[in-house]
């Protein structure tokens, strides 16, 4: 769900996680999915792989990125 709960820690919200993923991928560049996940989890130690995948799914659903052959390609955002 995209709406944040009143008592929710906003750092755990899917849109914040997605924004952090966007920061790691430069527009137009290809990144292998596993490499991106390792980089994300190393930089943000308090997130889980499930949160990373939810953020990636959110970005894919709003058409911000493509995933082809395990490569993540960020569109111009």
PQR file with spaces between the fields and no chain letter, atoms N, CA, C, O and H, PARSE charges and radii, in Angstrom:
ATOM       1  N    UNK     1       0.840   -1.174    0.000 -0.4000 1.5000
ATOM       2  CA   UNK     1       0.000    0.000    0.000 -0.0000 2.0000
ATOM       3  C    UNK     1       0.890    1.243    0.000  0.5500 1.7000
ATOM       4  O    UNK     1       1.902    1.291    0.699 -0.5500 1.4000
ATOM       5  N    UNK     2       0.509    2.232   -0.777 -0.4000 1.5000
ATOM       6  CA   UNK     2       1.332    3.420   -0.924 -0.0000 2.0000
ATOM       7  C    UNK     2       1.099    4.423    0.203  0.5500 1.7000
ATOM       8  O    UNK     2       2.016    5.162    0.561 -0.5500 1.4000
ATOM       9  H    UNK     2      -0.313    2.193   -1.344  0.4000 1.0000
ATOM      10  N    UNK     3      -0.099    4.465    0.765 -0.4000 1.5000
ATOM      11  CA   UNK     3      -0.377    5.391    1.858 -0.0000 2.0000
ATOM      12  C    UNK     3       0.392    4.991    3.107  0.5500 1.7000
ATOM      13  O    UNK     3       0.440    3.817    3.474 -0.5500 1.4000
ATOM      14  H    UNK     3      -0.844    3.865    0.474  0.4000 1.0000
ATOM      15  N    UNK     4       0.986    5.974    3.746 -0.4000 1.5000
ATOM      16  CA   UNK     4       1.739    5.711    4.976 -0.0000 2.0000
ATOM      17  C    UNK     4       0.808    5.766    6.179  0.5500 1.7000
ATOM      18  O    UNK     4      -0.092    6.602    6.253 -0.5500 1.4000
ATOM      19  H    UNK     4       0.946    6.928    3.448  0.4000 1.0000
ATOM      20  N    UNK     5       1.042    4.870    7.105 -0.4000 1.5000
ATOM      21  CA   UNK     5       0.290    4.850    8.353 -0.0000 2.0000
ATOM      22  C    UNK     5       0.791    5.979    9.235  0.5500 1.7000
ATOM      23  O    UNK     5       1.958    6.360    9.141 -0.5500 1.4000
ATOM      24  H    UNK     5       1.773    4.191    7.045  0.4000 1.0000
ATOM      25  N    UNK     6      -0.054    6.515   10.080 -0.4000 1.5000
ATOM      26  CA   UNK     6       0.278    7.656   10.936 -0.0000 2.0000
ATOM      27  C    UNK     6       1.477    7.358   11.834  0.5500 1.7000
ATOM      28  O    UNK     6       2.330    8.224   12.026 -0.5500 1.4000
ATOM      29  H    UNK     6      -1.002    6.206   10.156  0.4000 1.0000
ATOM      30  N    UNK     7       1.554    6.158   12.381 -0.4000 1.5000
ATOM      31  CA   UNK     7       2.619    5.809   13.311 -0.0000 2.0000
ATOM      32  C    UNK     7       3.792    5.099   12.634  0.5500 1.7000
ATOM      33  O    UNK     7       4.679    4.581   13.312 -0.5500 1.4000
ATOM      34  H    UNK     7       0.861    5.454   12.225  0.4000 1.0000
ATOM      35  N    UNK     8       3.797    5.075   11.332 -0.4000 1.5000
ATOM      36  CA   UNK     8       4.824    4.353   10.586 -0.0000 2.0000
ATOM      37  C    UNK     8       6.134    5.143   10.525  0.5500 1.7000
ATOM      38  O    UNK     8       6.125    6.368   10.410 -0.5500 1.4000
ATOM      39  H    UNK     8       3.077    5.497   10.782  0.4000 1.0000
ATOM      40  N    UNK     9       7.254    4.428   10.604 -0.4000 1.5000
ATOM      41  CA   UNK     9       8.557    5.035   10.370 -0.0000 2.0000
ATOM      42  C    UNK     9       8.696    5.228    8.862  0.5500 1.7000
ATOM      43  O    UNK     9       8.731    4.251    8.113 -0.5500 1.4000
ATOM      44  H    UNK     9       7.261    3.432   10.698  0.4000 1.0000
ATOM      45  N    UNK    10       8.774    6.467    8.415 -0.4000 1.5000
ATOM      46  CA   UNK    10       8.784    6.738    6.980 -0.0000 2.0000
ATOM      47  C    UNK    10      10.003    6.170    6.266  0.5500 1.7000
ATOM      48  O    UNK    10       9.970    5.990    5.049 -0.5500 1.4000
ATOM      49  H    UNK    10       8.746    7.260    9.023  0.4000 1.0000
ATOM      50  N    UNK    11      11.075    5.886    6.993 -0.4000 1.5000
ATOM      51  CA   UNK    11      12.232    5.247    6.370 -0.0000 2.0000
ATOM      52  C    UNK    11      11.917    3.841    5.888  0.5500 1.7000
ATOM      53  O    UNK    11      12.645    3.300    5.055 -0.5500 1.4000
ATOM      54  H    UNK    11      11.102    6.032    7.982  0.4000 1.0000
ATOM      55  N    UNK    12      10.854    3.243    6.391 -0.4000 1.5000
ATOM      56  CA   UNK    12      10.456    1.897    5.993 -0.0000 2.0000
ATOM      57  C    UNK    12       9.431    1.906    4.862  0.5500 1.7000
ATOM      58  O    UNK    12       9.045    0.844    4.374 -0.5500 1.4000
ATOM      59  H    UNK    12      10.263    3.682    7.067  0.4000 1.0000
ATOM      60  N    UNK    13       8.992    3.073    4.444 -0.4000 1.5000
ATOM      61  CA   UNK    13       7.972    3.185    3.405 -0.0000 2.0000
ATOM      62  C    UNK    13       8.562    2.828    2.038  0.5500 1.7000
ATOM      63  O    UNK    13       9.727    3.112    1.759 -0.5500 1.4000
ATOM      64  H    UNK    13       9.306    3.936    4.840  0.4000 1.0000
ATOM      65  N    UNK    14       7.749    2.209    1.204 -0.4000 1.5000
ATOM      66  CA   UNK    14       8.227    1.717   -0.091 -0.0000 2.0000
ATOM      67  C    UNK    14       8.715    2.855   -0.997  0.5500 1.7000
ATOM      68  O    UNK    14       9.634    2.649   -1.789 -0.5500 1.4000
ATOM      69  H    UNK    14       6.803    1.978    1.431  0.4000 1.0000
ATOM      70  N    UNK    15       8.131    4.026   -0.898 -0.4000 1.5000
ATOM      71  CA   UNK    15       8.577    5.136   -1.751 -0.0000 2.0000
ATOM      72  C    UNK    15       9.950    5.645   -1.329  0.5500 1.7000
ATOM      73  O    UNK    15      10.732    6.075   -2.178 -0.5500 1.4000
ATOM      74  H    UNK    15       7.384    4.193   -0.254  0.4000 1.0000
ATOM      75  N    UNK    16      10.257    5.605   -0.042 -0.4000 1.5000
ATOM      76  CA   UNK    16      11.579    6.019    0.440 -0.0000 2.0000
ATOM      77  C    UNK    16      12.629    4.992    0.027  0.5500 1.7000
ATOM      78  O    UNK    16      13.721    5.353   -0.410 -0.5500 1.4000
ATOM      79  H    UNK    16       9.622    5.256    0.647  0.4000 1.0000
ATOM      80  N    UNK    17      12.291    3.717    0.167 -0.4000 1.5000
ATOM      81  CA   UNK    17      13.211    2.654   -0.268 -0.0000 2.0000
ATOM      82  C    UNK    17      13.466    2.773   -1.770  0.5500 1.7000
ATOM      83  O    UNK    17      14.601    2.612   -2.220 -0.5500 1.4000
ATOM      84  H    UNK    17      11.403    3.424    0.522  0.4000 1.0000
ATOM      85  N    UNK    18      12.427    3.052   -2.540 -0.4000 1.5000
ATOM      86  CA   UNK    18      12.566    3.209   -3.997 -0.0000 2.0000
ATOM      87  C    UNK    18      13.449    4.396   -4.349  0.5500 1.7000
ATOM      88  O    UNK    18      14.245    4.323   -5.286 -0.5500 1.4000
ATOM      89  H    UNK    18      11.505    3.184   -2.174  0.4000 1.0000
ATOM      90  N    UNK    19      13.315    5.480   -3.611 -0.4000 1.5000
ATOM      91  CA   UNK    19      14.156    6.647   -3.852 -0.0000 2.0000
ATOM      92  C    UNK    19      15.624    6.326   -3.600  0.5500 1.7000
ATOM      93  O    UNK    19      16.495    6.815   -4.320 -0.5500 1.4000
ATOM      94  H    UNK    19      12.669    5.539   -2.850  0.4000 1.0000
ATOM      95  N    UNK    20      15.905    5.519   -2.596 -0.4000 1.5000
ATOM      96  CA   UNK    20      17.279    5.124   -2.305 -0.0000 2.0000
ATOM      97  C    UNK    20      17.824    4.214   -3.406  0.5500 1.7000
ATOM      98  O    UNK    20      19.014    4.267   -3.716 -0.5500 1.4000
ATOM      99  H    UNK    20      15.198    5.122   -2.011  0.4000 1.0000
ATOM     100  N    UNK    21      16.973    3.388   -3.995 -0.4000 1.5000
ATOM     101  CA   UNK    21      17.390    2.552   -5.129 -0.0000 2.0000
ATOM     102  C    UNK    21      17.718    3.432   -6.327  0.5500 1.7000
ATOM     103  O    UNK    21      18.712    3.200   -7.014 -0.5500 1.4000
ATOM     104  H    UNK    21      16.007    3.345   -3.744  0.4000 1.0000
ATOM     105  N    UNK    22      16.893    4.435   -6.579 -0.4000 1.5000
ATOM     106  CA   UNK    22      17.144    5.356   -7.691 -0.0000 2.0000
ATOM     107  C    UNK    22      18.485    6.063   -7.520  0.5500 1.7000
ATOM     108  O    UNK    22      19.199    6.287   -8.497 -0.5500 1.4000
ATOM     109  H    UNK    22      16.085    4.623   -6.021  0.4000 1.0000
ATOM     110  N    UNK    23      18.827    6.412   -6.286 -0.4000 1.5000
ATOM     111  CA   UNK    23      20.110    7.065   -6.024 -0.0000 2.0000
ATOM     112  C    UNK    23      21.291    6.190   -6.415  0.5500 1.7000
ATOM     113  O    UNK    23      22.341    6.702   -6.802 -0.5500 1.4000
ATOM     114  H    UNK    23      18.247    6.230   -5.492  0.4000 1.0000
ATOM     115  N    UNK    24      21.130    4.882   -6.317 -0.4000 1.5000
ATOM     116  CA   UNK    24      22.236    3.967   -6.620 -0.0000 2.0000
ATOM     117  C    UNK    24      22.376    3.669   -8.114  0.5500 1.7000
ATOM     118  O    UNK    24      23.447    3.266   -8.567 -0.5500 1.4000
ATOM     119  H    UNK    24      20.277    4.466   -6.003  0.4000 1.0000
ATOM     120  N    UNK    25      21.310    3.864   -8.871 -0.4000 1.5000
ATOM     121  CA   UNK    25      21.346    3.573  -10.303 -0.0000 2.0000
ATOM     122  C    UNK    25      21.326    4.885  -11.065  0.5500 1.7000
ATOM     123  O    UNK    25      20.436    5.710  -10.860 -0.5500 1.4000
ATOM     124  H    UNK    25      20.440    4.192   -8.503  0.4000 1.0000
ATOM     125  N    UNK    26      22.288    5.081  -11.931 -0.4000 1.5000
ATOM     126  CA   UNK    26      22.299    6.289  -12.745 -0.0000 2.0000
ATOM     127  C    UNK    26      21.401    6.082  -13.953  0.5500 1.7000
ATOM     128  O    UNK    26      21.330    4.977  -14.491 -0.5500 1.4000
ATOM     129  H    UNK    26      23.011    4.410  -12.097  0.4000 1.0000
ATOM     130  N    UNK    27      20.722    7.126  -14.378 -0.4000 1.5000
ATOM     131  CA   UNK    27      19.772    7.030  -15.484 -0.0000 2.0000
ATOM     132  C    UNK    27      20.462    6.557  -16.762  0.5500 1.7000
ATOM     133  O    UNK    27      21.524    7.059  -17.131 -0.5500 1.4000
ATOM     134  H    UNK    27      20.780    8.023  -13.941  0.4000 1.0000
ATOM     135  N    UNK    28      19.845    5.588  -17.429 -0.4000 1.5000
ATOM     136  CA   UNK    28      20.368    5.082  -18.690 -0.0000 2.0000
ATOM     137  C    UNK    28      21.395    3.982  -18.557  0.5500 1.7000
ATOM     138  O    UNK    28      21.661    3.283  -19.535 -0.5500 1.4000
ATOM     139  H    UNK    28      18.982    5.180  -17.130  0.4000 1.0000
ATOM     140  N    UNK    29      21.981    3.800  -17.393 -0.4000 1.5000
ATOM     141  CA   UNK    29      22.992    2.763  -17.195 -0.0000 2.0000
ATOM     142  C    UNK    29      22.335    1.438  -16.836  0.5500 1.7000
ATOM     143  O    UNK    29      21.241    1.395  -16.273 -0.5500 1.4000
ATOM     144  H    UNK    29      21.765    4.368  -16.599  0.4000 1.0000
ATOM     145  N    UNK    30      23.032    0.359  -17.176 -0.4000 1.5000
ATOM     146  CA   UNK    30      22.580   -0.978  -16.809 -0.0000 2.0000
ATOM     147  C    UNK    30      23.327   -1.434  -15.570  0.5500 1.7000
ATOM     148  O    UNK    30      24.531   -1.208  -15.446 -0.5500 1.4000
ATOM     149  H    UNK    30      23.921    0.393  -17.633  0.4000 1.0000
ATOM     150  N    UNK    31      22.615   -2.078  -14.651 -0.4000 1.5000
ATOM     151  CA   UNK    31      23.217   -2.644  -13.449 -0.0000 2.0000
ATOM     152  C    UNK    31      22.639   -4.040  -13.287  0.5500 1.7000
ATOM     153  O    UNK    31      21.433   -4.238  -13.427 -0.5500 1.4000
ATOM     154  H    UNK    31      21.637   -2.262  -14.752  0.4000 1.0000
ATOM     155  N    UNK    32      23.489   -4.994  -12.995 -0.4000 1.5000
ATOM     156  CA   UNK    32      23.003   -6.338  -12.739 -0.0000 2.0000
ATOM     157  C    UNK    32      22.244   -6.333  -11.424  0.5500 1.7000
ATOM     158  O    UNK    32      22.681   -5.723  -10.449 -0.5500 1.4000
ATOM     159  H    UNK    32      24.469   -4.833  -12.881  0.4000 1.0000
ATOM     160  N    UNK    33      21.114   -7.011  -11.401 -0.4000 1.5000
ATOM     161  CA   UNK    33      20.203   -6.979  -10.259 -0.0000 2.0000
ATOM     162  C    UNK    33      20.885   -7.394   -8.961  0.5500 1.7000
ATOM     163  O    UNK    33      20.714   -6.729   -7.939 -0.5500 1.4000
ATOM     164  H    UNK    33      20.759   -7.506  -12.193  0.4000 1.0000
ATOM     165  N    UNK    34      21.644   -8.465   -8.982 -0.4000 1.5000
ATOM     166  CA   UNK    34      22.303   -8.933   -7.763 -0.0000 2.0000
ATOM     167  C    UNK    34      23.341   -7.935   -7.259  0.5500 1.7000
ATOM     168  O    UNK    34      23.477   -7.730   -6.053 -0.5500 1.4000
ATOM     169  H    UNK    34      21.783   -9.005   -9.812  0.4000 1.0000
ATOM     170  N    UNK    35      24.067   -7.319   -8.180 -0.4000 1.5000
ATOM     171  CA   UNK    35      25.056   -6.305   -7.805 -0.0000 2.0000
ATOM     172  C    UNK    35      24.372   -5.101   -7.164  0.5500 1.7000
ATOM     173  O    UNK    35      24.856   -4.559   -6.170 -0.5500 1.4000
ATOM     174  H    UNK    35      23.956   -7.486   -9.160  0.4000 1.0000
ATOM     175  N    UNK    36      23.256   -4.692   -7.732 -0.4000 1.5000
ATOM     176  CA   UNK    36      22.500   -3.563   -7.179 -0.0000 2.0000
ATOM     177  C    UNK    36      21.984   -3.895   -5.780  0.5500 1.7000
ATOM     178  O    UNK    36      22.031   -3.053   -4.883 -0.5500 1.4000
ATOM     179  H    UNK    36      22.862   -5.133   -8.539  0.4000 1.0000
ATOM     180  N    UNK    37      21.495   -5.112   -5.597 -0.4000 1.5000
ATOM     181  CA   UNK    37      20.983   -5.500   -4.287 -0.0000 2.0000
ATOM     182  C    UNK    37      22.096   -5.541   -3.247  0.5500 1.7000
ATOM     183  O    UNK    37      21.907   -5.094   -2.115 -0.5500 1.4000
ATOM     184  H    UNK    37      21.456   -5.795   -6.326  0.4000 1.0000
ATOM     185  N    UNK    38      23.244   -6.071   -3.621 -0.4000 1.5000
ATOM     186  CA   UNK    38      24.379   -6.099   -2.681 -0.0000 2.0000
ATOM     187  C    UNK    38      24.822   -4.695   -2.308  0.5500 1.7000
ATOM     188  O    UNK    38      25.105   -4.415   -1.143 -0.5500 1.4000
ATOM     189  H    UNK    38      23.398   -6.434   -4.540  0.4000 1.0000
ATOM     190  N    UNK    39      24.883   -3.816   -3.297 -0.4000 1.5000
ATOM     191  CA   UNK    39      25.287   -2.426   -3.046 -0.0000 2.0000
ATOM     192  C    UNK    39      24.276   -1.727   -2.133  0.5500 1.7000
ATOM     193  O    UNK    39      24.656   -0.992   -1.222 -0.5500 1.4000
ATOM     194  H    UNK    39      24.654   -4.044   -4.243  0.4000 1.0000
ATOM     195  N    UNK    40      22.999   -1.962   -2.384 -0.4000 1.5000
ATOM     196  CA   UNK    40      21.936   -1.365   -1.575 -0.0000 2.0000
ATOM     197  C    UNK    40      21.999   -1.854   -0.134  0.5500 1.7000
ATOM     198  O    UNK    40      21.945   -1.054    0.800 -0.5500 1.4000
ATOM     199  H    UNK    40      22.690   -2.560   -3.125  0.4000 1.0000
ATOM     200  N    UNK    41      22.111   -3.170    0.046 -0.4000 1.5000
ATOM     201  CA   UNK    41      22.127   -3.731    1.400 -0.0000 2.0000
ATOM     202  C    UNK    41      23.393   -3.379    2.166  0.5500 1.7000
ATOM     203  O    UNK    41      23.377   -3.308    3.395 -0.5500 1.4000
ATOM     204  H    UNK    41      22.154   -3.820   -0.713  0.4000 1.0000
ATOM     205  N    UNK    42      24.486   -3.158    1.451 -0.4000 1.5000
ATOM     206  CA   UNK    42      25.728   -2.758    2.115 -0.0000 2.0000
ATOM     207  C    UNK    42      25.639   -1.302    2.575  0.5500 1.7000
ATOM     208  O    UNK    42      26.081   -0.960    3.671 -0.5500 1.4000
ATOM     209  H    UNK    42      24.500   -3.215    0.453  0.4000 1.0000
ATOM     210  N    UNK    43      25.063   -0.451    1.724 -0.4000 1.5000
ATOM     211  CA   UNK    43      24.969    0.966    2.061 -0.0000 2.0000
ATOM     212  C    UNK    43      23.905    1.224    3.132  0.5500 1.7000
ATOM     213  O    UNK    43      24.103    2.050    4.024 -0.5500 1.4000
ATOM     214  H    UNK    43      24.704   -0.729    0.833  0.4000 1.0000
ATOM     215  N    UNK    44      22.794    0.523    3.041 -0.4000 1.5000
ATOM     216  CA   UNK    44      21.688    0.711    3.976 -0.0000 2.0000
ATOM     217  C    UNK    44      21.492   -0.599    4.743  0.5500 1.7000
ATOM     218  O    UNK    44      20.663   -1.423    4.356 -0.5500 1.4000
ATOM     219  H    UNK    44      22.633   -0.148    2.317  0.4000 1.0000
ATOM     220  N    UNK    45      22.229   -0.793    5.801 -0.4000 1.5000
ATOM     221  CA   UNK    45      22.264   -2.057    6.536 -0.0000 2.0000
ATOM     222  C    UNK    45      20.960   -2.389    7.248  0.5500 1.7000
ATOM     223  O    UNK    45      20.715   -3.553    7.562 -0.5500 1.4000
ATOM     224  H    UNK    45      22.902   -0.124    6.115  0.4000 1.0000
ATOM     225  N    UNK    46      20.119   -1.396    7.509 -0.4000 1.5000
ATOM     226  CA   UNK    46      18.893   -1.648    8.257 -0.0000 2.0000
ATOM     227  C    UNK    46      17.734   -2.086    7.365  0.5500 1.7000
ATOM     228  O    UNK    46      16.641   -2.339    7.873 -0.5500 1.4000
ATOM     229  H    UNK    46      20.317   -0.450    7.253  0.4000 1.0000
ATOM     230  N    UNK    47      17.940   -2.182    6.053 -0.4000 1.5000
ATOM     231  CA   UNK    47      16.910   -2.686    5.150 -0.0000 2.0000
ATOM     232  C    UNK    47      17.135   -4.169    4.878  0.5500 1.7000
ATOM     233  O    UNK    47      18.244   -4.681    5.029 -0.5500 1.4000
ATOM     234  H    UNK    47      18.827   -1.976    5.641  0.4000 1.0000
ATOM     235  N    UNK    48      16.065   -4.848    4.476 -0.4000 1.5000
ATOM     236  CA   UNK    48      16.123   -6.276    4.196 -0.0000 2.0000
ATOM     237  C    UNK    48      16.032   -6.504    2.684  0.5500 1.7000
ATOM     238  O    UNK    48      15.628   -5.603    1.948 -0.5500 1.4000
ATOM     239  H    UNK    48      15.164   -4.432    4.354  0.4000 1.0000
ATOM     240  N    UNK    49      16.401   -7.692    2.217 -0.4000 1.5000
ATOM     241  CA   UNK    49      16.234   -7.996    0.793 -0.0000 2.0000
ATOM     242  C    UNK    49      14.767   -7.902    0.343  0.5500 1.7000
ATOM     243  O    UNK    49      14.491   -7.532   -0.798 -0.5500 1.4000
ATOM     244  H    UNK    49      16.729   -8.424    2.815  0.4000 1.0000
ATOM     245  N    UNK    50      13.841   -8.232    1.228 -0.4000 1.5000
ATOM     246  CA   UNK    50      12.420   -8.110    0.877 -0.0000 2.0000
ATOM     247  C    UNK    50      12.030   -6.661    0.614  0.5500 1.7000
ATOM     248  O    UNK    50      11.279   -6.381   -0.321 -0.5500 1.4000
ATOM     249  H    UNK    50      14.065   -8.533    2.156  0.4000 1.0000
ATOM     250  N    UNK    51      12.529   -5.747    1.424 -0.4000 1.5000
ATOM     251  CA   UNK    51      12.232   -4.334    1.205 -0.0000 2.0000
ATOM     252  C    UNK    51      12.848   -3.842   -0.103  0.5500 1.7000
ATOM     253  O    UNK    51      12.254   -3.021   -0.802 -0.5500 1.4000
ATOM     254  H    UNK    51      13.139   -5.974    2.183  0.4000 1.0000
ATOM     255  N    UNK    52      14.033   -4.340   -0.431 -0.4000 1.5000
ATOM     256  CA   UNK    52      14.666   -3.982   -1.701 -0.0000 2.0000
ATOM     257  C    UNK    52      13.790   -4.441   -2.864  0.5500 1.7000
ATOM     258  O    UNK    52      13.546   -3.674   -3.796 -0.5500 1.4000
ATOM     259  H    UNK    52      14.517   -5.006    0.137  0.4000 1.0000
ATOM     260  N    UNK    53      13.317   -5.682   -2.816 -0.4000 1.5000
ATOM     261  CA   UNK    53      12.494   -6.209   -3.903 -0.0000 2.0000
ATOM     262  C    UNK    53      11.151   -5.484   -3.989  0.5500 1.7000
ATOM     263  O    UNK    53      10.640   -5.271   -5.088 -0.5500 1.4000
ATOM     264  H    UNK    53      13.515   -6.304   -2.059  0.4000 1.0000
ATOM     265  N    UNK    54      10.575   -5.105   -2.852 -0.4000 1.5000
ATOM     266  CA   UNK    54       9.335   -4.327   -2.873 -0.0000 2.0000
ATOM     267  C    UNK    54       9.559   -2.964   -3.514  0.5500 1.7000
ATOM     268  O    UNK    54       8.721   -2.492   -4.282 -0.5500 1.4000
ATOM     269  H    UNK    54      10.990   -5.278   -1.959  0.4000 1.0000
ATOM     270  N    UNK    55      10.688   -2.329   -3.202 -0.4000 1.5000
ATOM     271  CA   UNK    55      11.017   -1.048   -3.815 -0.0000 2.0000
ATOM     272  C    UNK    55      11.243   -1.181   -5.310  0.5500 1.7000
ATOM     273  O    UNK    55      10.813   -0.331   -6.089 -0.5500 1.4000
ATOM     274  H    UNK    55      11.369   -2.712   -2.578  0.4000 1.0000
ATOM     275  N    UNK    56      11.918   -2.249   -5.708 -0.4000 1.5000
ATOM     276  CA   UNK    56      12.155   -2.507   -7.127 -0.0000 2.0000
ATOM     277  C    UNK    56      10.835   -2.763   -7.851  0.5500 1.7000
ATOM     278  O    UNK    56      10.628   -2.270   -8.960 -0.5500 1.4000
ATOM     279  H    UNK    56      12.268   -2.940   -5.075  0.4000 1.0000
ATOM     280  N    UNK    57       9.954   -3.523   -7.233 -0.4000 1.5000
ATOM     281  CA   UNK    57       8.648   -3.807   -7.817 -0.0000 2.0000
ATOM     282  C    UNK    57       7.821   -2.530   -7.943  0.5500 1.7000
ATOM     283  O    UNK    57       7.124   -2.331   -8.938 -0.5500 1.4000
ATOM     284  H    UNK    57      10.123   -3.923   -6.332  0.4000 1.0000
ATOM     285  N    UNK    58       7.901   -1.673   -6.938 -0.4000 1.5000
ATOM     286  CA   UNK    58       7.192   -0.392   -6.990 -0.0000 2.0000
ATOM     287  C    UNK    58       7.689    0.447   -8.158  0.5500 1.7000
ATOM     288  O    UNK    58       6.885    1.009   -8.902 -0.5500 1.4000
ATOM     289  H    UNK    58       8.467   -1.835   -6.130  0.4000 1.0000
ATOM     290  N    UNK    59       9.011    0.539   -8.330 -0.4000 1.5000
ATOM     291  CA   UNK    59       9.569    1.316   -9.439 -0.0000 2.0000
ATOM     292  C    UNK    59       9.174    0.725  -10.787  0.5500 1.7000
ATOM     293  O    UNK    59       8.899    1.461  -11.734 -0.5500 1.4000
ATOM     294  H    UNK    59       9.665    0.082   -7.726  0.4000 1.0000
ATOM     295  N    UNK    60       9.147   -0.592  -10.875 -0.4000 1.5000
ATOM     296  CA   UNK    60       8.740   -1.254  -12.106 -0.0000 2.0000
ATOM     297  C    UNK    60       7.268   -0.981  -12.400  0.5500 1.7000
ATOM     298  O    UNK    60       6.893   -0.770  -13.553 -0.5500 1.4000
ATOM     299  H    UNK    60       9.372   -1.191  -10.106  0.4000 1.0000
ATOM     300  N    UNK    61       6.440   -0.985  -11.368 -0.4000 1.5000
ATOM     301  CA   UNK    61       5.002   -0.795  -11.561 -0.0000 2.0000
ATOM     302  C    UNK    61       4.646    0.622  -11.993  0.5500 1.7000
ATOM     303  O    UNK    61       3.638    0.827  -12.670 -0.5500 1.4000
ATOM     304  H    UNK    61       6.745   -1.157  -10.431  0.4000 1.0000
ATOM     305  N    UNK    62       5.456    1.592  -11.613 -0.4000 1.5000
ATOM     306  CA   UNK    62       5.183    2.968  -12.057 -0.0000 2.0000
ATOM     307  C    UNK    62       6.025    3.340  -13.276  0.5500 1.7000
ATOM     308  O    UNK    62       6.133    4.512  -13.637 -0.5500 1.4000
ATOM     309  H    UNK    62       6.274    1.425  -11.063  0.4000 1.0000
ATOM     310  N    UNK    63       6.622    2.319  -13.905 -0.4000 1.5000
ATOM     311  CA   UNK    63       7.336    2.455  -15.180 -0.0000 2.0000
ATOM     312  C    UNK    63       8.567    3.357  -15.085  0.5500 1.7000
ATOM     313  O    UNK    63       8.833    4.147  -15.991 -0.5500 1.4000
ATOM     314  H    UNK    63       6.535    1.367  -13.612  0.4000 1.0000
ATOM     315  N    UNK    64       9.315    3.237  -13.987 -0.4000 1.5000
ATOM     316  CA   UNK    64      10.560    3.991  -13.831 -0.0000 2.0000
ATOM     317  C    UNK    64      11.782    3.182  -14.252  0.5500 1.7000
ATOM     318  O    UNK    64      12.844    3.748  -14.512 -0.5500 1.4000
ATOM     319  H    UNK    64       9.099    2.596  -13.251  0.4000 1.0000
ATOM     320  N    UNK    65      11.636    1.869  -14.318 -0.4000 1.5000
ATOM     321  CA   UNK    65      12.776    1.050  -14.709 -0.0000 2.0000
ATOM     322  C    UNK    65      12.326   -0.199  -15.443  0.5500 1.7000
ATOM     323  O    UNK    65      11.170   -0.614  -15.362 -0.5500 1.4000
ATOM     324  H    UNK    65      10.774    1.409  -14.107  0.4000 1.0000
ATOM     325  N    UNK    66      13.266   -0.779  -16.155 -0.4000 1.5000
ATOM     326  CA   UNK    66      13.056   -2.048  -16.848 -0.0000 2.0000
ATOM     327  C    UNK    66      13.988   -3.080  -16.248  0.5500 1.7000
ATOM     328  O    UNK    66      15.092   -2.753  -15.814 -0.5500 1.4000
ATOM     329  H    UNK    66      14.205   -0.442  -16.220  0.4000 1.0000
ATOM     330  N    UNK    67      13.544   -4.323  -16.224 -0.4000 1.5000
ATOM     331  CA   UNK    67      14.388   -5.433  -15.804 -0.0000 2.0000
ATOM     332  C    UNK    67      14.397   -6.421  -16.960  0.5500 1.7000
ATOM     333  O    UNK    67      13.372   -7.015  -17.294 -0.5500 1.4000
ATOM     334  H    UNK    67      12.646   -4.589  -16.576  0.4000 1.0000
ATOM     335  N    UNK    68      15.586   -6.592  -17.576 -0.4000 1.5000
ATOM     336  CA   UNK    68      15.736   -7.511  -18.699 -0.0000 2.0000
ATOM     337  C    UNK    68      16.989   -8.329  -18.487  0.5500 1.7000
ATOM     338  O    UNK    68      18.072   -7.778  -18.291 -0.5500 1.4000
ATOM     339  H    UNK    68      16.419   -6.109  -17.305  0.4000 1.0000
ATOM     340  N    UNK    69      16.844   -9.647  -18.527 -0.4000 1.5000
ATOM     341  CA   UNK    69      17.987  -10.554  -18.377 -0.0000 2.0000
ATOM     342  C    UNK    69      18.792  -10.232  -17.121  0.5500 1.7000
ATOM     343  O    UNK    69      20.021  -10.180  -17.160 -0.5500 1.4000
ATOM     344  H    UNK    69      15.964  -10.094  -18.687  0.4000 1.0000
ATOM     345  N    UNK    70      18.099  -10.017  -16.021 -0.4000 1.5000
ATOM     346  CA   UNK    70      18.705   -9.718  -14.714 -0.0000 2.0000
ATOM     347  C    UNK    70      19.470   -8.397  -14.701  0.5500 1.7000
ATOM     348  O    UNK    70      20.297   -8.171  -13.818 -0.5500 1.4000
ATOM     349  H    UNK    70      17.101  -10.059  -15.989  0.4000 1.0000
ATOM     350  N    UNK    71      19.204   -7.537  -15.658 -0.4000 1.5000
ATOM     351  CA   UNK    71      19.818   -6.208  -15.684 -0.0000 2.0000
ATOM     352  C    UNK    71      18.737   -5.168  -15.411  0.5500 1.7000
ATOM     353  O    UNK    71      17.644   -5.223  -15.975 -0.5500 1.4000
ATOM     354  H    UNK    71      18.532   -7.722  -16.376  0.4000 1.0000
ATOM     355  N    UNK    72      19.055   -4.245  -14.559 -0.4000 1.5000
ATOM     356  CA   UNK    72      18.126   -3.159  -14.207 -0.0000 2.0000
ATOM     357  C    UNK    72      18.531   -1.934  -15.002  0.5500 1.7000
ATOM     358  O    UNK    72      19.685   -1.507  -14.958 -0.5500 1.4000
ATOM     359  H    UNK    72      19.943   -4.200  -14.101  0.4000 1.0000
ATOM     360  N    UNK    73      17.577   -1.372  -15.730 -0.4000 1.5000
ATOM     361  CA   UNK    73      17.837   -0.172  -16.528 -0.0000 2.0000
ATOM     362  C    UNK    73      16.864    0.897  -16.060  0.5500 1.7000
ATOM     363  O    UNK    73      15.650    0.734  -16.181 -0.5500 1.4000
ATOM     364  H    UNK    73      16.640   -1.719  -15.766  0.4000 1.0000
ATOM     365  N    UNK    74      17.394    1.985  -15.527 -0.4000 1.5000
ATOM     366  CA   UNK    74      16.569    3.088  -15.017 -0.0000 2.0000
ATOM     367  C    UNK    74      16.231    4.012  -16.162  0.5500 1.7000
ATOM     368  O    UNK    74      17.114    4.429  -16.912 -0.5500 1.4000
ATOM     369  H    UNK    74      18.381    2.116  -15.429  0.4000 1.0000
ATOM     370  N    UNK    75      14.961    4.334  -16.300 -0.4000 1.5000
ATOM     371  CA   UNK    75      14.534    5.307  -17.300 -0.0000 2.0000
ATOM     372  C    UNK    75      14.801    6.700  -16.773  0.5500 1.7000
ATOM     373  O    UNK    75      15.105    6.872  -15.593 -0.5500 1.4000
ATOM     374  H    UNK    75      14.244    3.995  -15.691  0.4000 1.0000
ATOM     375  N    UNK    76      14.693    7.686  -17.626 -0.4000 1.5000
ATOM     376  CA   UNK    76      14.872    9.066  -17.167 -0.0000 2.0000
ATOM     377  C    UNK    76      13.756    9.417  -16.209  0.5500 1.7000
ATOM     378  O    UNK    76      12.578    9.391  -16.566 -0.5500 1.4000
ATOM     379  H    UNK    76      14.446    7.547  -18.585  0.4000 1.0000
ATOM     380  N    UNK    77      14.144    9.748  -14.980 -0.4000 1.5000
ATOM     381  CA   UNK    77      13.163   10.052  -13.943 -0.0000 2.0000
ATOM     382  C    UNK    77      13.150   11.530  -13.685  0.5500 1.7000
ATOM     383  O    UNK    77      12.388   12.003  -12.841 -0.5500 1.4000
ATOM     384  H    UNK    77      15.101    9.769  -14.690  0.4000 1.0000
